Amino acid sequence: MYYNKVEICGVNTANLQTPSADEMRALLYKLKNGDPTAREELINGNLRLVLSIVQRFGGRGEAADDLFQVGCIGLIKAIDNFNVDLDVKFSTYAVPMIIGEVRRYLRDNNTIRVSRSMRDLAYKALSAREALSKTKFSEPSIADIRNYLALSGDEHTEKEISEALEAIIEPISLYDPVYSDGGSSESLYVMDQIRDTENTDENWVEDIALTEALKKLSQREQSIIGMRFFKGKTQMEIAEEIGISQAQVSRLEKGALEHIKKNMT
């Protein structure tokens, strides 16, 4: 994937550094007290966070540089609006801000383009459906439409006809009601039917925070946590694999979990 490239927008992503929680807090207070260098340090120190977020939006045909720049705009807004007096981690505040900025960009640039040839096929298929409806007692199938068009030498596959008809369907809004009980407030909207309860912004924040916390562990601690919780190995199996005692594995695992918990709170 194109996010694996080292340089994005002139930034060498391989060299990005992440400040510790104490360093972040100090920089935020410096910014609040008017230090002109603190803002730039905060931006540079959180570029890895931006990169982690925009990677989630891969595979949508957007240039990596463009998404990264948009994510940086969200980061700057978060820095400029963050209230250091509230008991909230900066990343907890910044992640939804960056995600929102990227989503707005994707929404505003997501113009659906349908080719002339596909539109022409769709309108031919609609005409065929209307003509067939006058002679049949049921809704014409895609196969019926294909056969009807073939009679006039217009050869197309069922898949092509189906895709053409779907392409000209006007998108519906997530806020369109699909059920309303006599105009009362108990309306059911499209959004209620398709809401994703797993990939929420809150879960993204937790995933990113966990990833960043794991990076702060030692190589051995990362290895043990990976084998223990991502590969499902026992402490004894890990001990045999890396050549230490089970008690040492237990101690390292406990220390690593405490570090993760500290860095995520």
C-alpha positions in Angstrom: 0.0 0.0 0.0 1.2 3.5 -0.8 1.4 4.4 2.9 4.5 2.2 3.2 6.6 4.8 1.4 9.0 6.6 3.7 8.3 10.2 2.6 4.9 11.9 2.7 4.6 15.6 2.0 8.3 15.9 2.4 8.3 14.4 5.8 10.4 11.3 6.5 8.0 9.1 8.3 10.7 6.7 9.4 12.2 9.4 11.6 9.0 10.6 13.3 9.4 11.0 17.1 6.5 10.8 19.6 6.9 12.9 22.8 6.2 11.2 26.1 3.1 12.1 28.1 5.1 14.4 30.4 6.7 16.1 27.4 3.3 16.6 25.7 1.9 18.2 28.9 4.9 20.5 29.2 4.6 21.6 25.5 0.9 22.3 25.9 1.5 24.5 28.9 4.3 26.3 27.1 1.9 27.0 24.2 -0.8 28.2 26.7 1.8 30.6 28.1 2.7 32.0 24.7 5.9 30.1 23.8 6.2 30.6 20.0 8.2 27.4 19.5 5.8 25.1 21.4 3.2 25.0 18.6 5.6 23.7 16.0 7.1 21.2 18.4 3.5 19.9 19.1 2.8 19.6 15.4 6.0 17.7 14.7 5.6 15.5 17.8 2.2 14.3 16.7 2.7 13.6 13.0 3.0 9.9 13.7 -0.5 10.1 15.2 -1.8 11.8 12.0 -0.1 9.0 10.0 -1.7 6.3 12.1 -5.1 7.8 11.5 -5.0 8.5 7.8 -3.8 4.9 7.2 -7.2 3.8 8.2 -8.6 5.6 5.2 -6.5 3.7 2.6 -7.9 2.1 -0.5 -10.2 5.0 -1.4 -8.2 6.2 -4.3 -7.0 9.4 -2.5 -3.3 10.4 -2.6 -1.4 9.7 0.6 0.0 13.2 0.6 -3.4 14.8 0.3 -4.9 12.8 3.2 -1.8 13.5 5.3 -2.1 17.2 4.7 -5.8 17.2 5.6 -5.0 15.2 8.8 -2.4 17.8 9.7 -5.1 20.5 9.4 -7.1 18.5 11.9 -4.1 18.2 14.2 -3.4 21.9 14.1 -7.1 22.7 15.0 -6.8 20.3 17.9 -3.6 21.9 19.2 -5.1 25.4 18.9 -8.3 24.5 20.6 -7.2 22.1 23.3 -7.9 23.1 26.9 -5.0 22.1 29.1 -7.1 22.7 32.2 -9.4 19.8 31.5 -8.4 16.3 32.7 -8.3 14.9 29.1 -5.4 13.4 27.2 -4.4 15.4 24.1 -4.7 12.3 21.8 -8.3 11.6 23.1 -9.2 15.1 22.0 -7.1 15.2 18.8 -8.0 11.8 17.2 -11.8 12.6 16.6 -10.8 16.1 15.4 -8.3 14.6 12.8 -10.8 11.9 11.8 -13.5 14.5 11.3 -11.3 16.6 9.1 -10.4 13.6 6.9 -14.0 12.5 6.6 -15.1 16.0 5.6 -12.5 16.0 2.9 -13.5 12.6 1.6 -17.2 13.6 1.7 -16.6 16.9 -0.2 -14.4 15.2 -2.8 -16.5 12.1 -3.3 -18.3 13.0 -6.6 -19.8 9.9 -8.2 -19.0 9.8 -11.9 -21.0 7.6 -14.2 -19.6 7.1 -17.8 -21.7 8.0 -20.8 -21.7 4.4 -22.1 -23.0 3.1 -18.7 -25.7 5.8 -18.6 -26.8 4.9 -22.1 -27.0 1.2 -21.2 -29.0 2.0 -18.1 -31.5 4.0 -20.0 -31.8 1.3 -22.6 -32.4 -1.2 -19.8 -35.1 1.0 -18.3 -36.8 1.3 -21.6 -36.7 -2.5 -22.0 -38.0 -3.0 -18.5 -41.0 -0.7 -19.2 -41.7 -2.4 -22.5 -41.6 -5.9 -21.0 -43.7 -4.8 -18.0 -46.6 -4.2 -20.5 -46.5 -7.8 -21.7 -45.6 -9.6 -18.4 -47.5 -10.1 -15.2 -44.4 -9.9 -13.1 -41.3 -7.6 -12.8 -38.9 -8.4 -15.7 -35.7 -10.0 -14.6 -32.2 -8.9 -15.7 -32.1 -12.0 -17.9 -35.4 -10.8 -19.6 -33.9 -7.3 -20.2 -30.7 -8.8 -21.6 -32.7 -11.0 -24.0 -34.9 -8.1 -25.0 -31.8 -5.9 -25.8 -30.2 -8.8 -27.7 -33.1 -8.9 -30.1 -32.0 -5.5 -31.5 -28.4 -6.5 -31.6 -27.5 -4.8 -28.3 -25.5 -7.6 -26.6 -24.6 -7.1 -22.9 -24.0 -9.5 -20.0 -26.4 -9.6 -17.1 -23.7 -8.2 -14.9 -23.1 -5.2 -17.1 -26.9 -4.4 -17.2 -27.2 -4.8 -13.4 -24.2 -2.5 -12.7 -25.5 0.1 -15.2 -28.9 0.2 -13.4 -27.3 0.5 -10.0 -25.0 3.3 -11.2 -27.9 5.7 -11.9 -29.7 5.1 -8.7 -29.7 8.4 -6.7 -27.9 8.0 -3.4 -30.1 8.2 -0.4 -29.3 10.2 2.8 -28.4 8.4 6.0 -31.0 10.7 7.6 -33.9 9.6 5.3 -36.7 8.0 7.3 -37.5 4.4 6.5 -40.3 4.3 9.0 -42.4 6.9 10.9 -45.2 6.2 13.3 -47.7 8.9 12.3 -45.3 11.7 12.4 -44.2 11.1 16.0 -40.6 11.3 17.2 -40.3 7.6 17.0 -38.9 7.5 13.4 -36.5 4.9 12.1 -33.7 6.3 9.8 -31.4 4.6 7.3 -28.5 5.3 9.7 -30.2 3.2 12.4 -30.2 0.2 10.1 -26.6 0.4 9.0 -24.8 1.9 12.0 -21.4 0.3 12.7 -21.2 -0.5 16.4 -17.6 -2.0 16.1 -15.6 0.5 14.1 -16.5 3.6 16.0 -14.3 6.7 16.6 -14.0 5.6 20.3 -12.6 2.3 19.3 -10.2 4.0 16.9 -8.9 6.1 19.7 -8.3 3.0 21.8 -6.6 1.1 19.0 -4.3 4.0 18.2 -3.5 4.6 21.9 -2.6 0.9 22.3 -0.4 0.9 19.2 1.5 3.9 20.5 1.8 2.4 24.0 3.2 -0.9 22.5 5.9 1.1 20.6 7.2 2.5 24.0 8.0 -1.0 25.3 11.4 -2.7 24.9 11.9 -5.1 22.1 11.7 -8.1 24.4 8.6 -6.8 26.1 6.9 -6.2 22.7 7.9 -9.8 21.7 6.4 -11.3 24.8 3.1 -9.3 24.6 2.8 -10.2 20.9 3.3 -13.9 21.6 1.1 -13.9 24.7 -1.9 -11.9 23.6 -1.8 -11.9 19.8 -0.6 -15.5 19.2 -2.1 -17.1 22.2 1.0 -18.7 23.6 1.5 -19.7 27.2 4.2 -18.3 29.4 6.0 -21.6 29.4 5.9 -21.8 25.6 7.3 -18.2 25.4 10.0 -19.1 28.0 11.2 -22.0 25.9 11.2 -20.0 22.7 13.2 -17.1 23.9 15.4 -19.0 26.3 14.5 -17.6 29.7 12.5 -18.9 32.7 8.8 -18.9 33.0 9.1 -16.6 36.1 11.1 -14.1 34.1 8.4 -14.1 31.4 5.8 -13.6 34.0 7.7 -10.6 35.5 8.3 -9.0 32.1 4.7 -9.5 31.0 3.4 -7.9 34.2 5.8 -4.9 33.8 4.9 -4.5 30.2 1.2 -4.4 31.0 1.7 -1.8 33.7 3.6 0.4 31.2 0.8 0.0 28.6 -1.8 0.9 31.2 0.1 3.9 32.3 0.6 5.2 28.7 -3.1 4.7 27.8 -4.5 6.6 30.8 
